[in-house]
Amino acid sequence: MTISRRKLIEPQITPFYHVINRCVRRAYLCGDDPYNGKNYQHRRGWIVNKIKQLAAVFCIDVCAYAVMSNHYHLVLKIDIEQQQKLTQEEVISRWLQLFNGHPIAVDFLKEGQIGADKQQALSKLVAEWQQRLGSISWFMRCLNEEIARKANK
């Protein structure tokens, strides 16, 4: 039985992880699909570009990767020190590179400050986003979701 990444990952023990993701039902991720005769080589660029984008946003270093015909491998290192050193502004700006921002966070970046009533809500958001920026599960979610949407399109 499989175990969720959240329960397997202990960055305090080791920051390095080998992650594999594969296609289902004989689907081809890249290369020539012998079942339907189509070539999906163009998807390799999607994956490599997305990995580079996510490595620049997340506090996760990509040590190595390999994109195969129906799966890919990543060797990732969680950079706990970098994650903990992020300022509130850095967390928000990184998060907004991937997702639509919460109105409070967008206002904070535009104006440089917000009212005391909104500060507590912003602090909770930033703490949650900062934790996610060091999460392999969130890294993989962002990578897999975009690739799957493009491939399904």
Secondary structure as UniProt FT lines:
FT   HELIX           5..8
FT   TURN            11..13
FT   STRAND          16..22
FT   TURN            25..26
FT   TURN            34..36
FT   HELIX           42..57
FT   STRAND          60..67
FT   STRAND          71..78
FT   HELIX           80..85
FT   HELIX           88..96
FT   TURN            97..98
FT   HELIX           103..111
FT   HELIX           116..132
FT   TURN            133..134
FT   HELIX           136..152
//
